[in-house]
Amino acid sequence: MDHNSDEMGRLAGYYNKRIDELLDSLRRTLDAPRELTQGLTYREFLDIQRLCENLRESVTIRDTMGTHSNTDRDLYRWIAHPNKYPAPAAQEDPVTV
């Protein structure tokens, strides 16, 4: 079974893209000028909290899909537990010997 026919792998890939988008949104939110000179407004706090909650949810779903994927299982095991599982061959740096 190749990656293209692995539905769980495709879903994990979707959540990888969503995670990148959420991280970009979080960075933009954190880099935006503050409404107050000190601290956050409640609305600013809620924006940050919402993005963090969406990020946590996406990572959890992505890892669940990836660990049930026939093609991505090793990758997501390594992401979730890097000291327990070795990096998949495709993730190893070819320059480092």
Backbone torsions as a table, in degrees:
resi	resn	phi	psi	omega
1	MET	NA	125.2	179.6
2	ASP	-92.6	172.1	-175.9
3	HIS	-60.2	-36.5	-177.3
4	ASN	-66.4	-26.2	-179.9
5	SER	-97.4	5.2	-177.9
6	ASP	-100.0	99.8	-176.2
7	GLU	-60.2	-40.5	179.6
8	MET	-63.8	-38.1	176.9
9	GLY	-63.7	-41.0	177.9
10	ARG	-64.7	-41.9	178.4
11	LEU	-64.8	-40.2	177.4
12	ALA	-62.2	-39.9	176.8
13	GLY	-62.7	-39.2	176.4
14	TYR	-59.5	-45.5	-178.7
15	TYR	-70.8	-29.5	173.1
16	ASN	-59.6	-44.6	178.6
17	LYS	-65.3	-40.7	179.2
18	ARG	-63.3	-39.3	178.0
19	ILE	-61.7	-44.3	177.8
20	ASP	-59.8	-43.1	179.7
21	GLU	-64.7	-41.7	178.7
22	LEU	-65.5	-39.9	177.4
23	LEU	-62.5	-41.8	177.3
24	ASP	-62.1	-42.8	178.4
25	SER	-63.8	-41.5	179.2
26	LEU	-64.1	-42.3	178.1
27	ARG	-61.8	-43.5	178.9
28	ARG	-63.4	-40.5	179.3
29	THR	-64.2	-43.1	-179.6
30	LEU	-70.5	-28.7	179.8
31	ASP	-84.3	-12.3	-177.9
32	ALA	-67.6	148.5	176.8
33	PRO	-61.0	141.9	-179.1
34	ARG	-80.9	147.6	177.6
35	GLU	-73.5	-29.0	179.1
36	LEU	-111.4	154.5	177.5
37	THR	-73.3	-27.1	176.7
38	GLN	-130.2	133.3	175.4
39	GLY	79.6	-167.5	-178.3
40	LEU	-121.3	150.2	167.9
41	THR	-77.8	163.9	-180.0
42	TYR	-63.1	-37.9	178.4
43	ARG	-63.1	-42.4	177.9
44	GLU	-62.2	-42.8	177.6
45	PHE	-60.2	-44.9	-179.7
46	LEU	-63.6	-37.1	177.0
47	ASP	-61.3	-45.5	179.7
48	ILE	-66.0	-44.1	-179.5
49	GLN	-62.4	-43.1	179.5
50	ARG	-60.6	-45.5	179.3
51	LEU	-63.1	-41.5	179.1
52	CYS	-65.4	-39.8	177.6
53	GLU	-65.5	-42.3	177.0
54	ASN	-64.3	-37.6	178.2
55	LEU	-64.9	-46.4	178.5
56	ARG	-59.9	-44.7	179.7
57	GLU	-62.1	-43.6	-179.4
58	SER	-65.2	-40.8	178.4
59	VAL	-64.1	-42.9	-179.9
60	THR	-62.5	-47.3	179.7
61	ILE	-65.1	-44.8	179.3
62	ARG	-57.0	-45.7	-179.0
63	ASP	-67.3	-36.6	176.8
64	THR	-63.7	-47.1	179.4
65	MET	-63.6	-43.4	-177.6
66	GLY	-65.2	-38.8	-178.6
67	THR	-74.4	-16.3	175.2
68	HIS	-99.4	2.0	-180.0
69	SER	-83.9	137.2	177.2
70	ASN	-66.8	-30.0	-176.5
71	THR	-98.8	-21.3	-174.3
72	ASP	-111.0	1.9	-175.5
73	ARG	-53.4	-49.0	-178.3
74	ASP	-63.5	-38.9	179.4
75	LEU	-62.3	-47.1	-175.7
76	TYR	-75.9	-28.0	172.0
77	ARG	-63.8	-42.5	179.9
78	TRP	-66.2	-41.0	178.8
79	ILE	-62.9	-44.7	-176.5
80	ALA	-73.6	-35.9	-176.0
81	HIS	-137.4	71.7	-173.7
82	PRO	-62.7	-27.6	-179.8
83	ASN	-84.0	-15.4	-177.6
84	LYS	-95.6	-36.6	-177.1
85	TYR	-117.5	142.2	177.5
86	PRO	-73.7	158.5	176.3
87	ALA	-66.6	138.4	175.3
88	PRO	-61.0	154.1	-176.8
89	ALA	-54.2	-37.9	-179.1
90	ALA	-68.8	-20.2	-177.9
91	GLN	-95.1	-11.6	-179.2
92	GLU	-72.5	143.4	-178.5
93	ASP	-77.1	116.2	-177.4
94	PRO	-68.4	-19.1	-179.2
95	VAL	-76.4	-36.8	-179.3
96	THR	-76.5	125.9	-179.9
97	VAL	-119.9	NA	NA
